[in-house]
Amino acid sequence: MPLASRSLARLINSKLRTNTLVGFQLKCFASTQTTDLKEVLRELIPKEQKRVAAFKAEHKDTPIGQVTVDMIYGGMRSIKGLVYDTSVLDANEGIRFRGKTIEECQAELPKAKGGEEPLPEGLFWLLATSQIPTQEQVDWVTREWNNRADIPQHVVTMLNNFPAQLHPMSQFSAAITVLNLNSKFAKAYSDNVPKSKYWEYIYEDSMDLIAKLPTIAAIIYRNLYRDGTAVGAIDPKKDWSWNFATMLGYDNKYFIDLLRLYLTIHSDHEGGNVSAHTSHLVSSALSDPYLSVAAAMNGLAGPLHGLANQEVLIWITKLVEKIGITPTDEQIKQYVLDTLKTSVVPGFGHAVLRKTDPRYTCQREFALKHLPNDNLFKIVSQLYKVVPSILGDIGKVKNPWPNVDAHSGVLLQFYGMKEMNFYTVLFGVSRALGVLAQMIWSRALGFPLERPKSLSTDGLMALVAAQKKAATGDKPKA
Ligand SMILES: CC(C)(COP(=O)(O)OP(=O)(O)OC[C@H]1O[C@@H](n2cnc3c(N)ncnc32)[C@H](O)[C@@H]1OP(=O)(O)O)[C@@H](O)C(=O)NCCC(=O)NCCS
C-alpha cells in the first residue's frame, strides 16, 4: 500500500477506534428516563438524523479509502462500504456493542434476580439507544416481549408438518418468513405511510419478531428432539431467556444464565458479516423485518458462518470417537493435521479478528467457573493450546486463534443440550437482536436501496489497464 494510503488507513482506523471507545454520540442526547423504548428512540432519532445530515453535507465527497483488485476478488475484505452503528469490531480487541466491550456489558447491564450474566433485553436496549438501561427499562422490555410472544396458528401448523429431516435452520428461517403475513411495516408501506415514519413500524415488527423467536425455536426443538411435546406458556414474570430455556425444557439455573450470556454475545458483530450484511441488504429493498431476518438466517446457516458451532461439536465428537475422551496433546495435534488434509479446522480463524475472540474468552471463563473438570471442556482447552501454532505454521491462515464457535457447543452439551444441529438456531435467535436494532436505525436514517457496482472480469481488466495507461502513458496490453 502506498505511504499516503497507509497513513489514511491509519487515520481512519484510529478514528473508528476513537468513536468506538468514547461510545455513541446518542448518549449525550439522553434526557428521558421513560421505560418505553419507542419513546426513547423517538427522542433520539431526530437529533441523530440532524447530526448525520450535517456530516454528510460537509463531507459527502471526502474519500475514505481505496479499493484494490485483491479486495474485489477477496470477498470485499476491508472495503469500508457500510454504515452500521450498533457495534464495531476491532481486529485485535474484538467486538464492542455501542462502544462497550463484552466485559463491560457483563459488568454494567442489568441481570436477572439470582443471575450473574447480563439480560439480553438490556443488550437490545443498549444496541438500540447506546444507553445502559436501568433495571426498570429492562423489565419493561421483558414485559413487552412476553406480551408479544404468541405465534399464529398457521406457523405452528407449518412447523408441525415439516419433515424431521429438514434442518432446524431451514425450519427456523421458513417460520420467520411466513410471520410476515402480520408485518406492520409491510401494511404501513402499502398504506403509503410517510418515509419519516418507517422506523416506527420496523420497531413494532422487530419487537414482535424478537418476542416470537424463542417460541418458534422451542417448537422446532421439541418437534425434532422431544417427541413434539408442548412448549408450554410464557411466564409473564420471567425474563426472555428464562422463558426460552423453559420452553426448550431446561430448568437448571446455570443453563439459564448461560443462555443469557449466549444470547447477549452472539447478537451483533458489526455490519459486514454474512448475516448482518444480508439483513442490511434485504431490508434496504424495504422488505419487512421478517423477510430480512429470514434472509440473514439463511446466511447464518452456512458452515463458514453460524453453522460452524455445529461443525465444531461434530468435529470434537469424532475426535473423541477416534482418540478417546482424554487424549494427549500429541494425539490432538495429529487429529488436527489429519483434518487439514480435507477441510478447515472449525471454530478457528476469522475474516476480521486477529486475536482470540473475546466471545470465546468469556465462554471459557464461564466454563472455568462452572465446569472446570468437564472432559470436553478440557479438550477445548487443549485445542486452544495446540491448534493456533499448527494453523500459524501453514502460513496462509491470517488468524489462527479460536472464534466464538469453538466454545459454545461444549457448554450447551454440559447442560444436556446435545443436539448439535440445533445450535445455530440459538445463534439465530441472538443475531436477530443486533440486526433488528440496526434496521430500526437504517430506516430512521433513511438509508437508500443498497446497490454496489459490479464489474465483469473483462471490464475490471480494462479498467486496470486504462488506469495504468493514464498513470504511466504506457499502452495497455491487448
Ligand atoms: C472464518 C473463515 C471463513 C475466515 O475466512 P478468511 O477470511 O478467508 O480467512 P483467511 O484470510 O485467514 O484465509 C486464508 C486461507 O487460510 C485458510 N483458513 C482460514 N481459517 C482456517 C482454518 N480454521 N482451518 C484451515 N484453514 C483455514 C482459508 O481456507 C484460506 O485458504 P485458501 O486460500 O486455500 O482458500 C475461516 O477462518 C474458516 O473457514 N474458519 C473455520 C470455520 C469457522 O470457524 N467459521 C466461523 C467464523 S466466526
The ligand as an SDF file (V2000), in Angstrom:
LIG
                    3D

 48 50  0  0  0  0  0  0  0  0999 V2000
  -13.8250  -17.8190    9.3060 C   0  0  0  0  0  0  0  0  0  0  0  0
  -13.1360  -18.0490    7.9630 C   0  0  0  0  0  0  0  0  0  0  0  0
  -14.2160  -18.4240    6.9450 C   0  0  0  0  0  0  0  0  0  0  0  0
  -12.4690  -16.7460    7.5400 C   0  0  0  0  0  0  0  0  0  0  0  0
  -12.0400  -16.9090    6.2120 O   0  0  0  0  0  0  0  0  0  0  0  0
  -10.9590  -15.9440    5.5570 P   0  0  0  0  0  0  0  0  0  0  0  0
  -11.2410  -14.5330    5.9380 O   0  0  0  0  0  0  0  0  0  0  0  0
  -10.9170  -16.2640    4.1170 O   0  0  0  0  0  0  0  0  0  0  0  0
   -9.6340  -16.4050    6.3140 O   0  0  0  0  0  0  0  0  0  0  0  0
   -8.1350  -16.2560    5.8380 P   0  0  0  0  0  0  0  0  0  0  0  0
   -7.9400  -14.9980    5.0540 O   0  0  0  0  0  0  0  0  0  0  0  0
   -7.2970  -16.4610    7.0380 O   0  0  0  0  0  0  0  0  0  0  0  0
   -7.9790  -17.4740    4.8200 O   0  0  0  0  0  0  0  0  0  0  0  0
   -6.7720  -17.6990    4.1530 C   0  0  0  0  0  0  0  0  0  0  0  0
   -6.6070  -19.1730    3.9140 C   0  0  0  0  0  0  0  0  0  0  0  0
   -6.4960  -19.8340    5.1890 O   0  0  0  0  0  0  0  0  0  0  0  0
   -7.4610  -20.8630    5.2780 C   0  0  0  0  0  0  0  0  0  0  0  0
   -8.0060  -20.9430    6.6320 N   0  0  0  0  0  0  0  0  0  0  0  0
   -8.5730  -19.9530    7.3600 C   0  0  0  0  0  0  0  0  0  0  0  0
   -9.0300  -20.4420    8.5240 N   0  0  0  0  0  0  0  0  0  0  0  0
   -8.7320  -21.7680    8.5160 C   0  0  0  0  0  0  0  0  0  0  0  0
   -8.9940  -22.8090    9.4290 C   0  0  0  0  0  0  0  0  0  0  0  0
   -9.6670  -22.6200   10.5610 N   0  0  0  0  0  0  0  0  0  0  0  0
   -8.5600  -24.0460    9.1110 N   0  0  0  0  0  0  0  0  0  0  0  0
   -7.8860  -24.2670    7.9510 C   0  0  0  0  0  0  0  0  0  0  0  0
   -7.6480  -23.3230    7.0400 N   0  0  0  0  0  0  0  0  0  0  0  0
   -8.0750  -22.0870    7.3220 C   0  0  0  0  0  0  0  0  0  0  0  0
   -8.5810  -20.4160    4.3400 C   0  0  0  0  0  0  0  0  0  0  0  0
   -9.4170  -21.5150    3.9820 O   0  0  0  0  0  0  0  0  0  0  0  0
   -7.7990  -19.8300    3.1970 C   0  0  0  0  0  0  0  0  0  0  0  0
   -7.3070  -20.8920    2.4140 O   0  0  0  0  0  0  0  0  0  0  0  0
   -7.3240  -20.8030    0.8100 P   0  0  0  0  0  0  0  0  0  0  0  0
   -6.5060  -19.6030    0.4740 O   0  0  0  0  0  0  0  0  0  0  0  0
   -6.7100  -22.0940    0.3790 O   0  0  0  0  0  0  0  0  0  0  0  0
   -8.7490  -20.6620    0.4040 O   0  0  0  0  0  0  0  0  0  0  0  0
  -12.0640  -19.1580    8.0730 C   0  0  0  0  0  0  0  0  0  0  0  0
  -11.1190  -18.7980    9.0520 O   0  0  0  0  0  0  0  0  0  0  0  0
  -12.6510  -20.5240    8.3690 C   0  0  0  0  0  0  0  0  0  0  0  0
  -13.0440  -21.2390    7.4470 O   0  0  0  0  0  0  0  0  0  0  0  0
  -12.7190  -20.9230    9.6940 N   0  0  0  0  0  0  0  0  0  0  0  0
  -13.3480  -22.1530   10.0510 C   0  0  0  0  0  0  0  0  0  0  0  0
  -14.8560  -22.0100   10.0610 C   0  0  0  0  0  0  0  0  0  0  0  0
  -15.3140  -21.1480   11.2220 C   0  0  0  0  0  0  0  0  0  0  0  0
  -14.8870  -21.3110   12.3400 O   0  0  0  0  0  0  0  0  0  0  0  0
  -16.2500  -20.2160   10.9440 N   0  0  0  0  0  0  0  0  0  0  0  0
  -16.8300  -19.3630   11.9420 C   0  0  0  0  0  0  0  0  0  0  0  0
  -16.3310  -17.9770   11.8510 C   0  0  0  0  0  0  0  0  0  0  0  0
  -16.9230  -16.9750   13.1660 S   0  0  0  0  0  0  0  0  0  0  0  0
  1  2  1  0
  2  3  1  0
  2  4  1  0
  2 36  1  0
  4  5  1  0
  5  6  1  0
  6  7  2  0
  6  8  1  0
  6  9  1  0
  9 10  1  0
 10 11  2  0
 10 12  1  0
 10 13  1  0
 13 14  1  0
 14 15  1  0
 15 16  1  0
 15 30  1  0
 16 17  1  0
 17 18  1  0
 17 28  1  0
 18 19  1  0
 18 27  1  0
 19 20  2  0
 20 21  1  0
 21 22  1  0
 21 27  2  0
 22 23  1  0
 22 24  2  0
 24 25  1  0
 25 26  2  0
 26 27  1  0
 28 29  1  0
 28 30  1  0
 30 31  1  0
 31 32  1  0
 32 33  2  0
 32 34  1  0
 32 35  1  0
 36 37  1  0
 36 38  1  0
 38 39  2  0
 38 40  1  0
 40 41  1  0
 41 42  1  0
 42 43  1  0
 43 44  2  0
 43 45  1  0
 45 46  1  0
 46 47  1  0
 47 48  1  0
M  END
$$$$
